[in-house]
């Protein structure tokens, strides 16, 4: 994917990746952003810390993982989400499906698993 206006505004591809990832998934962690966008984990973590210090994000510990989400109490976060939504909506659907191909939510308890290829068709 080519950079969006977010990379130009915030001066880094890692900032763009963090914002788009949070918009798409609602909450995320550094290693997931790093893997999906092929960016170094260190630069992603620096951006997550920067947005947290600014008050746009909040974090919580879940096991050994630090999960980040938008700060619902911050007016800055609300405006930033609006800006990210505009950019996100401008990304072509095929690019979005490539960027966010990894399933991050668990499957429903009784939902059947449907194989990608029916048996014997490969």
N, C-alpha and C positions, 0 to 999 in steps of 0.2 A: 504494500500500500504506500502511496505517496503521502508525504506529510500534509496535514491539514492546517487550517488557520490557527489551531490551538498551539501547534509547534512554533509557529511564527510569533504568536502573542506571548507565550511563556518562555520562549527561547530554548526549548529542549524537546526532543522526541520522547524522552521519558515522562515529562509532564503531560504531554499529549496522550501517551499510552495509559497513564494512571487515570486521567479524567475520563477517557472513553471506556476503559474497563469498568470503572465504578458506575458509569451511566448504564452500561449494558447489564451488568450483573447485580447492581445494588450494593454489594459489599465484595471485597476481595482482599487478597494478600499479595505481598511483594513478589514471591516466587511465581505466582500465576500470571501476573502482569509481565514479568520478565520472560517467561516461557512463551506466552502468546504473541508477544511483539518482538521477540529475539533481541532484547536489550539487556545490558548487564544488570544483575540484581542490585549491585551497589548504587547505580544511578537511580533505579526505581525506588529504593528505600530512602534515598536522599529526598526525592520528590514527595514521597508519602509523608516524611517528617516535616518538610517545608509546608505542605498544605495543612498538616495537623497544627503546627505552630501558628499558622494564619487563622485557624479556627474553622476552616472549611470542612475538615474531616475530623472524625473521632475514631479512636481505636479501642479494641477490647481483646483480651487474651482468651484464646480458645485452645486449650491444650498448650502446645509449644508454639502455636501460630498466632501472630498478631493480625487480626482482621480489621480492615478499615471500611468505613462507610461515611456517607454524607452527614454532616452535623445538622440535625433537624432544627436546632435552636439558633442557627446562624443565618442572618439575612444575607451575608456574603455567599454562603453555600447555596442558598436558594437561587440567587442571581447567576452564580457560576453554573449551576445545573441547567438553567435556561440557556445559557450560552453554549454549553456542551451539547445540549439536545439539538440545537440548530445545526451544529457541525455534524453531529451523529446522523441526523436525518438526511444530510447532504451526501453521505457516503453511499455509493452504490450497494445494492443488496448483496450482490455476489462477493464484493469485497468484505462486507460485514460478516457474511457466513464463513468466509475463510479465516478472518481474524478471530472470531468467537466460536470456533467449531467445537471446542472442548465443553462437554456437559459438566456443569458445576453443581447441579442439584441432584439429590438422590432420586432414584426411580420410585414410583409409587409402590406400595407394599404388594399388592396383588396384580400389578400390571404385567402381562405376559411379555417375554422377550422375543421380539420378532427378528430372525436372522436377516442380515443384509442381503444375502444371496440364498434363494431357496435351495435345499439340498439337491445335489446332482447337477446344478447349472454352471458350475465353475469349470 
